[in-house]
Structures are given as structure tokens and as C-alpha cells.
């Protein structure tokens, strides 16, 4: 029983860490010597460690991606907090509905952020020589994990 | 304060007043305030605000002058002048019939409105105010940017999405809890009424036929709630027993 609880908490914290890293690190698209989005557009010169960082574009679609990533982090943190609340206050046999719903919402937010970004990034990123960075991949990985975590919460029943 | 020396008290105040007038009078100047940047869309109108602070009262000889320096140009041309209560608008230059005076000297406002913007209006506008005898002062400049479509400030969409989604989620939660609370209260009231009716039925031995017609529905519900209660009790007991067995 304790093992199950520990496993669930580890999964939730892993999703939270993935969401934080994907939101904060500005490496959704990398190219030859430059890494952009969500917040900064940094380029390093080929010779050394000279960084030039500018703010990312003020495009409305980029703003919505930023907003939904922030929302997913908020929902995941709220879900963790509510999980601990419900652990001590829920009646025997009850289900962690609120926790699960918030975690599922977080997963949906990440998915919409990543989808919007994938479709709309050519609007402000005109460089044709690029590849997706690790923060972008983490965002996509966080989506099924968050969904799984939320579903587990909804199915789980409180025992003691 | 000694009562026998009344002449000594006014002199420090006088000294302070003299000192302040000597120190503060060179700072007598006129200060003009405008926006730093103004954005406008092509074809629309834009208001260039100009306000000022003067150490003198607003006189009748107050004058406002607006000058325009085109983007990349070197000369500034005068496009508007207001003096002795009469505005004089440019009637021959590029701003012909496009400037409107909306200021009021009594409210220290020297604003003008430019109608029907065009890309050639990009540049720097200077507001100059002279309020005799207060004529020494700094002018202030405002840069006009003309866009095809005025861009929204950064953060509007961000804030709107976050605020909107959080608001909707909060509202949904509140609604859900409200509905659940009302439903639970109704359930409790119904159960109380049913238990009261049951007690009443035991005392009265089947006299009233009207009540008899009504009771089947309520008894059906009572049976349902009773069976549900026993089922949940069995379930809870079962889980508890299984836990005991495990331990």
C-alpha cells in the first residue's frame, strides 16, 4: 500500500519537474548556434561563449503557448497540493476526483501548448534550418504522463 | 517663549522666507510634459497630449506651439500655434486641414488631434509652451509611429488566456460544489421527512386512504435509500475485514 502511494507521488513529481523544465528552459527550437522560445532567443557565436539573448517575439500565438504552459504548471502544483489535502480528509472508499481532474487539465494544457506551437511557430521563426530542442520534447513527454497520472487518481480509492 | 520679547519671534520667519525666495527663484521655469511615444493606425486619428507646469498663474498671453520634424529629416517646421486665445492651424503644409485643437489653457492642456494619419506622418513632434513672464523652460517631444494595424502590447493575450481559463475552472468548481451542497441538503430533508412519516404510520393503523395513495412512491424511495445504505455498509465492512485479514 505504501509502495503504491510512493509510486503515485513519484509519478506526479516527475510530471511536475518535466513541466517546469519545459516551461522555463528556452530551447524549444535549436539551430546552428541559436536556441529560441519560449521566452528568449539566444544565439552563440561560433568561436566561443558569446551569448546574445533577445526577448522572444510578441506574437499572439507564442503568448498563448506561454500562457497554456504556465497554466499546466499551475494546475499540476494545485493537483499535488489537493492530493495531500484529500489524502487526509477523504472518507474511506472515496476517489480523488479533484486531484485527478486538475492533473488531467494540466495534461490537456500541455498538449494544446505543444500543438499550437508546432503549427504556428513558422509565423515568428523564419529560419528554415532548425530542429526541435529538448524542452519541446519534454513537453510532449509530459502530456501522456500527466494524463496517466490523472486517470490513476480518478480510479484510485482511498483505503485508510 | 519669554513674554517680554515679542519682536524677536517674527525675524526668524522673515529670514526663512527671504532665504527661500533667494534660493527658489532661479528654479522658476516652465516644464512641459508629453507622452514619449504614440502609436496610430493608418487612416485613424491620434491625440498628441501636452501639459505643463508653470510657477506663474496661467496668463492671457500664454502660447502653445507644435513643431514637426519628419523621420530622418533635419528641419522642424511649425504646424500649430495658439496665442492670445486664438488657435492658428497649418493651412498650407502637409497637415493641411488635419489638425484639431482640443486643448484648454485653463486646464493646462495643449493637446492637438491629427486626423487621417498617413505613413508620411512618422516623426517627432515638439510641444512648446510659453507663459509670460515664465518663458524659460524645456520643451518636450513625442514620437509618432504609424502602423498598418496597431500592435497589441505584449502580455495582453498571455494575461487574458491565463485569467480566462483560471476563472472558468474556478467558476465550474464553485457551481459543482453549490449543486452538490443543495442536493445533499434536499436528501437530508427528504430522509428526515420519510423517517417521521414511518413513525407516524406505525402509530396510525392504516386509516387514511389519501395518505395510502401517496405512500407507495415515498416507500419505494425509502426502500431504495435503505437498500443503498445497507449496501454501502456491507461494502465498508467488507473492505475493513479484508484489511484486517491482510494485517
Interface residues (C-beta under 8 A of the other chain):
Chain A: X58 X60 X63 X64 X66 X67 X68 X70 X71 X74 X92 X93 X98 X105 X109 X159 X160
Chain B: X151 X152 X154 X155 X156 X157 X158 X159 X160 X161 X162 X165 X166 X169 X173 X235 X236 X239 X243
